Amino acid sequence: GWDLDELRSVQDFQVKYALNGVEGVSEVASIGGMVREYQVDVDPEALKAFGIGIHQVMQAVRNSNRDAGAKTIEVNQVEYLVRGLGYIRSVEDLEQAVVAVNDNVPLRIRDVARVTLGPATRRGLLDKGGAEVSGGVVIARYGANPLATIQAVKDKIAEIAPGLPSKVLDDGRVSQLTIVPFYDRTQLIQETLGTLEEALSLEVLITIIVILVMVAEL
């Protein structure tokens, strides 16, 4: 099946951004699953041996995960924007980050720490039918029409559903990710509007009866 970190990645980088662009949506908060992160386990003995502080390792991690702008370069009267792509793409990229240089020899993160890709610390989970899943809470913008927003979200889900990832399981079956509604406020809103409409109708009827009685007594 699907790992929890795979489900969360699809939620964070595909579903969330798609639903954020829907008219009337203020925010999409991801819940459940596991967030992938690069974890650097520092070796205190190695730090001591090389005379390196933990703050230097932290700074090396920051410096290794950012882009750098280099202004422009002109070729044949045409200017080209130069940009250095420096975002981390793998564990090896982070391991190669330079912490310090001693006698023209670079000291890299891999020399003083172990880098792995693992789950971030979790504060909760999302359960659906007894199985742990990943999902998102769609928050409507203040003042937006809730029914219209919900319908727009449903339309967007139907639009992006065919493009969700699939994978071949060990037994040869193809598993296709799907989006399943967890809590839909449509019925609640319709029932509330129905109750309000009934109450207003009764108030109007009572008002008419009172007016007729007062007119009859004149």
N, C-alpha and C positions, 0 to 999 in steps of 0.2 A: 504494500500500500504506500501511502504518502507519509513522509516524515512530517512532524509538526513544524520544523523549521522551513520546509518547502511550502507548506500551506500558508505560513505567516508571510513568507517572501512574496507569494502571489497576491495576498491581501494587501501588503504594504506598497508594492510597486506596480500593480496592475489595477486591481479593483478599487483601491482607495483613490487613486488619481482620477480614474474614470468617473467615479461618483461625485468627487469634489467639484467637477465641472458642471454638474446638473443645476439647472435653474432652481433657486430656492434652498439649496443646500448650503449650510454654514460650515460644517465640519464633518469629517468621517473619522471616528476614533477606532483604531484597531485594538482588538482584544483576542486573547487566546493564542495558542501556538507558541513557538519559541523564536526569539529574535537572534539572528546570527550576529556574532561579533568576533573580532580578533582579540585573542587573550594572550597577554605577554606575562609569562611566569619568570620573574627575575631570580637569578642565582646569587644570593648574598655573598657567597665565597668568591665568585667570579668578579663581582663589583669591587670587593675589597682587594683582590689580587691586582686588578687593573687600575685601582684608584679612581673609580667612577662612582658618581652619586646617582641615586634613583631619579633625581630631577633631570639629569642629562639623558637618561633613557626615555623619560616622558617627552622631553623636548624633541628627541630624535624621532619619536613616533609621530608627533604633530607635524614636524617638518617634512616627513616622508609621505604625507597624505594631503597634498594641496597642489593646486595648479599655480603656475607662475607666468605672469605676463612679461613680454619682452618688446613691447611697443610694435613697431612696424619695420619692414624692410622693403626698399624700392628696387624693383627689377623691371627694366624696359619701361620706365615711367608709370609703372603700376605698383601701388603699395599693397603689401601683404601683411596681414596681422600675424604676429608670431606669439604663440602661446605654448608653454611647456606643460604637458600633461603629466601630473604627478600623483594621481589618485591610486591608492593601493588596489590591486586586482587579485592578489593571491598571498598566501602565507610567505612564499619565497620573496615577494616584493618587500614585505615588512622585515624579514630576516636580513635583507641586504642593506637596510638603513644604517647609516654611519652614526655612531654615538660620539666618537672622538678619534683623533689622529695622533698617534705616537710614533715619532721618528719616521714620518712619511708613510706609516703603515696604518690603514684604517681599522678601527675597532668597530665591528658591526654588532647589531642587536643579537644575532645568533650566537655571538661569542660570550654573551653575558646573560642570555635568557632563552627560554623555550617559547616559541610562538605556535599557537594552535587556533583553529576555527571552531568555536563552540557556542552554546546557548547563553544568552544573558540571564541574569538573575530574574526570576519571575515573581510577580506579586499576585497572581491568580490564574485562573484557567476558564475556558468556555466549554460547557458540556452540552451536547445535542444527542438525545436519545441514548444516553449511556456511553457515548464515544467523545473523546476529546477532539475539538475542532478549532479552527481559527475563523474569526468573523470581524464585523465592523458595526459600529453604532452610527447611524446617519442622523445628524442633528440639523433640523430645519432652521433656516434663517429667521430672525425675529421679524414678525409681520408678514411672513410668506403664507400663502394659502396651503395649509397642510395636505389637503386632499390632492391638489394639483402637484405638490412636491412629491408626494408618495407615488403618484402615477408616473411622474417623470423618472423617478428612481427605478421603478419597475421596468419602464421602457428601456432605460440605459442598461439594466441588468440583462434584459433579453437581447440587447444589441451586442454586449461584450461576451456573453456566455459561449458562443461558438468558438471564440478565440482563446479560451482558457487552455492552459497546458494539459497534455495527456502523457501517459507513460505506459510502457509495456511491463506488466508484472512478471514475476518469475514463472508463473504457470502459462504464460503466453497471452493472457487476456489484456485488453487495453483498458486502462482506467482513465476516465475523463473527469476532470474537476467540474463540479457544478456549484451553483449558488442557491442555497435553500433559505427561504424566508424564516427568520427566527421569531420575530415579533412584528406584526403588522397592525398599525393603529387605524386602518381604514374602517373596520367594523365598529370600533369604539367611537370614532368620530361620527359615523353615520347614525349610530344609536343615540349619541348625545344630541345631534341635530334633530333627530326624530322626537326626542323627549322635549327639547326646546320648542319645536314647532307645535307639539300637542299642548304644552303649557300656554303658549301664546294664543292658540286657537281658543282654549277655554277662557282665557282672560278677555279676549275680544267678545266671546259669546256672553259672558257674565256682564260685561260693560253694556252690551246692546240690550240685554234683559232689564238691567237697572234703568237705562234711559227710557225704555218703553213703559216701565212701571211708573216712573216719574211723570212722563207725558200723560199717561192715562189718568193720573190723579189730579191733573191740573183742571 
